[in-house]
Amino acid sequence: MTTSEPRPRLAVVLGLLGGINPLAVDAYLPTLPTIAAEFGTDLQRISMSLSAYFIGFAAGLLLGAPISDRRGRRPTALVGLTAYILASLLITFCSDTELFLFLRVVQALGAGAATVNINAVVRDLYNEQNSARMFSMIMMVVLGAPLIAPAIGSALLNFFNWQAVFVFLTIYGAMTTGLVLRFFPETITNTAPVTAGALLKDLGRGLVRVISQPSAVAMTLSGSFASSCLFIFITDSPFLYIEYFGMSTQLFPVVFGLNVLTLAGFHWLNLRLLKQYSPRHIMPFGFALLLLITLSSAIYAAVADPKLGALVPAIMLIIGAQGLIQGNAMATYMAHFENRTGIAAAIASSLQFTMGAIMGFAMNVFHDGTPRTITTALVFSATLAAILGTIGLRLRAKVEARKLAVSAAVKS
């Protein structure tokens, strides 16, 4: 770990690698009604492919992390990308829901194993303050994917068919592999053998390391519930915008993109703020904004007939608030760990996607066919994120205070 300045070119490469995940999720959102009709099922059933993807991605993170720590960042990323490319290609031959769901899990496993290396490399190279800056820089690049993904999916659907989306994902995966081969740094110098027993042992040790630090537990849970707001929106957006409000598949990418632009704007703001303030000083403002907007939206949906013109800007701010939370929460969490950072990063990221899958599944089970479902889920997640985040920040401050006291005592 160094205190050197974040490198923009590395941020671009890591951001493009990170883009394989939002592209795999967002590019096919406009095609869900078409896929459901072709497979002879309903939209809620085919929407389960989102939860299947999130579960697969979480598993890929947990599988890839100990391999990354033992064999290196580059080879793990390349193996994951290979699985992602093959699954994306095979999906184009699907004709039934079960095979589609299975291949989405395989695709997600590869994406998780590849992208888990992003957080690990950043932690390997930078301290907490510069990690937070690097994460925001990476997110500025990653956000280009969800910004254009629905538009790409909609255009490919209009001119070709839904399978064309997964052909596009195959090509993007191949191009990303080339960039990883050329520019991705290897930050692991001491490699170790990879066996099933060793991987399970590493995961167990990593989990114990996280659980043994209450501030790390609180911070990663907070980040997971905050990110659930994003997953909740992604899962419900086809229903909310296309089915409930009758939005066209041509307009859907535009409205969806407004959320991404808002998130990018907040990440840019976060970068500016990090020049003067620490991540721990910025996060409370993100929690406050998230709570305020989600509570207001839930009350509005409960007492009135919700209008699209009111919900769109509210959701934009809810998604935007993530820019003041996610990168800072991850940097604060990762600051607890000096080595074996891949497993630590995987535990946090896999928890986020597992939580997203759980919330997506709950949305499908308890959906009442109105916007009240999404607003209730959003306020639930935002409240837990704020409570756990506050606890985590206070615990972390106490840990730092004890370290300073010990250091002062040693010097005296």
N, C-alpha and C positions, 0 to 999 in steps of 0.2 A: 504494500500500500504506500502511495506517495501523496504529497500535497501539491503535485504539479497541476497546471491548469488543464481543464477538460479539453480534449481535442475534437474539433468540429467534424473532421473527416471520419474519425472513429464513431462519433455519434450518428453520422449518416449511415454507416455500414450497419451498426447495431440496430438503428431504427428501421432500416429496410428488412433486416432479419426479423425484427419484431412485427413487421407488417404482415407476415404470412398468417398470423393468427386472426387479426381483425378482418383481413380479406376473406379468409375461410368462413368467418361468421357473417359478415355484413353483405358480401357480394351476392349471396344467394337469398337474402331476405325477400327481395321483390318476386322471386321465383317460387316461393313456398306455396301460394295458392295453385299455381300451375302444376307443381310436383304432386301436391295432394290430389288434384283432379286426375292426373295421369296414373297415379298409383291406386286410385279408387278409395281414398281415405279422406278424413276431414282435416281441416287446417290445424286443429289442436293436436291431433295425432302426429302429423308430420313436423309440427313445431317441437315435438319431443327430441328431434334430432339436434336441437340447440343444447338441451340438457345433456344428451349423449356426448356431444362434442366437448362440453365443459368438463364432464367426468373424465373423458379420455385425455384431455389436456392436463388435468390435475395429475392423473396417473403418469403421464409422460414426464411431467416435471419431477415427480418423486423417483421415477426410474432413471431419468437422465442425470439427475444431480450427483448421486454417488459415483456414477460412471465418469462424469465430468471431473470430479475431484480426484479420481484415481488415474484416469487415462488421458485427461486433458480436455480443454474447452473445444478446440477445433475438431478433433475426430468425433466427439459426441454430437456436435452441431451438424456435421456432415452426415452421420448415420440417421439422425432425426429427419433431416431434410430429404434423404432418400426415401424413407418410409412415407413422408408427407406427399412426395411427388407420385409415388406408385399408387397410393390410396386415392389421390385426386383423379388420376387417370382411370382407375378401375370404376370409380363412381359413375363415370359417363356411360357405363354399360349396365347400370342398375335398372331393374324393372319392378321391384317390389320394395316395400317399406323396411322389412327386416334386414335385407342385405344393405340397403342404404344406411340404416342406423349403424350397422356393424362397421362398414367402411368409414363412416364419419368418426367412429371411435378410433380406428386405426390411424386415420389422417390426423386426428388430434393428438394421439400418442407421439407421432413423429414431430408435430409442431411443438409439443411440450418439451421433448428431449432436446430439440434444437434451441429453443428460445430461453430455456433455463440458464444458458450460458451468458446471457446478456447481463443480468443482475450480478452474476458471479464475477465476470470480467471487470465490471465497474468497481465492485468492492475490492477486487485484487489490486486495482490501480490507484484508487483515490480515497481520501479521507471523507468523513461524514459531510462536511460542507460542500466539497467539490463533487461528491457522489450525488447530492441533491441537485446540483446544477447540471451534472451529466444526465441524470434521469429525466430532468425537464427538457434538455436538449434532444434526447432520444425520443421522448414523447412527442415533441414538435414534428419529428420525422414520421413516427409511427402513425400519428393522427392523419397524415395524408391518406393512409389506407382506408379508414372508415369514411373519410370525406368523399372519396371517389368510388368506393366499393359499390354502394347501392346503385349509383348511376351506371357503372360498368355492368352490373347484373341486369338492370332494367334494359339497357341498350342491347346486350347480348340476347336477352329474352325476346325482344322485339324483332331483331334481325335474324336470329337463329333459333335456338331453343335453350332449355334450362341446362342441358349438358354442356353447352358452350362455356358456361361459368366455370365449370370444373376443368375444362381444357385450359382456360385462362389461368386458373390456380396452378395447374401443372407447369405452365410456361414460366410463371412468376417464381415458382419454387426452383426451377432449373436456373434461372437468372440469378437468384439469391445464392444458390450454391456456388456459382462462379465468383461472386463477390466474397463469399466466405473463404474460398480457396486463395483468393488474391490478397485480401486485406485483414482478415480476422486474426487478432493476435493470440498467441499461446502464452498464457500467464502461469501455467503449471510447469514447474521444472522437475519435480520429483514424482514420477509415476509409480503406480503400484498395481499388482495383479487384480483382475476383476473376476470374482466368483460370486455365485448366488449367496453364499454364506457371508462373504465380505460386504456385499451390498446391503444385506439385511442388517448386518452389524453396524455399518456406517449410518444407515437410516435411523436405527435405534438410538445410537449415540447422539445423532443430530437432534432427534426429538427430545431426548433428555436434556441436551444443552439449552434448547429453547424453553422447555417447561421449567427448568431450574431458574429462569430469569423472568419473574412476574412482569416486569416492565416490557420485555420483548413479547410475551404472550398477549398482554393487553394491547400493545401497538399493532401486532399483526391481526388480531381479531377486529380491532377498530378499522384497519384498512380493508379487511374482508367485507365487513358490513357496509362500509362506504362504497366500495366497488360494486356491491350487490345492487346499488341503485342503477348503475350502468347496465348490469346484466338483466335486471328487471325490465328496463326500458327496451333493450334489444329483443328480449323474448316476447314482449307484448306489443312492440311497435307495428308488426304487420296487422294484428287484429285492431289495435287502437286507431291507426291511421287509415288502413285500407278497408277493413271490414266495417268498423263502427262509424267512422266519419266519411266513408265512401271516397277516400282519396285515390286518385289514379296512380298506377305504377310509374307513370312518367313524373308525377309531382312528388312522389314519395322520396326519391333520392335527394331532392332539393330541400325538403323539410328536414329529413334526416341529417343532411349535411350542415344545417344550421347549428345543430347540437355539437357537431365536431368542430366547427369554427369557433363556437363559444368556448369549448374546452381548450382549443389551441390558444385562444386569447388569454385564458386564465393561466395556462402554462407559461406564456410569455410574461404575464404579470408576476408569476412566481419567480421566474428567472431574475427579473428586476429587483424584487424584494430580497432575494437571497444575497444580493450584493451588500445589503446592510443588516439583514436580520437572519437569525438561525432558523432552520426548519421548525423547531419547537415553538418559535414565536409566531409563525405564520399559520400553522395548522388550526389553532382555535378559531380563527376568522373563517376558515373553510367549513369547520363544523357548524358554526353559528349560521352561516348562509344556508347550508344544507338543511339544517333543522327548520329555519324560518320558512323556506320555500316549500318543503315537503308538508309541513303542518298546514300552511295556507292552502295548498292544493287539495289536501285531504278534506279539509273543512268545506272548501268550495264544491268538491265533488259530492259531498254528503248532503248539502243543503240546497243545491241548485242543479239545474240541467246543464252539465258541463259543455262548454263551447270550445271548438278547436282553437279559435283565436286566443283563448285564455290559457289553454293547457300548453300550447307550443312554447311560448316564452318562459313559462314556469319550468318546463322540462329542460329547456336550454340552460337555465341557471342551475338546476339540480345537477346536470351533467358537467357544467362549467366548474362548479365547486370542487369537483374531483381534482382539478388542476392545482388547487391549494392544499390538497390532502395527500394524494397517492404517492407522488415522488418524495415528498417530505416524510411521510410515514415509512416508506421503504428505507430511506436513508437512515432514519432514526432507529429502525429495527435492525438493519444490517450493521450499525455501529456497535452492536453488542458482540459481534463475532470477528475474530482476527484471522481465523483459518478455517478450512473446510467450508468456505463461504457458499459453495454451490448447493449443499444440502440445506443450509439455513435459508437461502433464497428460495429453494424449491418448496420448502415447508410453507413459507409465507404465500407464495404464488399459488400453490396447489390448494391451499385453504381458501383463497379468493375464488378460484374457479369452482371448487366444490360447493362453496356457499352460493355461488351464482347458479349452479345446477340445481341445488336444493330449492332456492327461491323460484327458479323457472318451473320446476316440477310442481311446487305448491301453487304457483299462479295457474297452471293448467288444471289442477285438481279443484281449486276453490273459485275458479273464475265464474263470475255471475253475469258475464256478458255486458258489463258497463265499465266505464273508467274508474269506478270506485275500487276495483280490484288492484289496479296498478298504484293508485294514490295511497291506499292503505299499506301496501307492501313497501312503498318508498318511505313513508313516515316511520314504519317499524324499523327498517334498516338504518335510516339516518339517526334515529334516537339512540340505538345501540352503538352506532359508530361514534357519536359524540360522547356518550358516557364512558365507553372503554378507552377512547382516545385521551380524554381528560385524565383518567386513572393512569394510563400508560405514561403520559408526559410527567405527571407528578412523581411517579415511581422512578422514572429515569432521572429526574432532577435530584432526587434523594441519593441515587447511586453515584451520580457525578459529584455531589457534595461530599459524600464519604471518601471518594477517591482523592479529592482535593485536600481533605483533612489529613488523610494518611500521608499524602505526598508532602504536605507542610510539616508534619511531625517527623518524617524521615530527614528532611532537610535541616530541621532545627536540631 
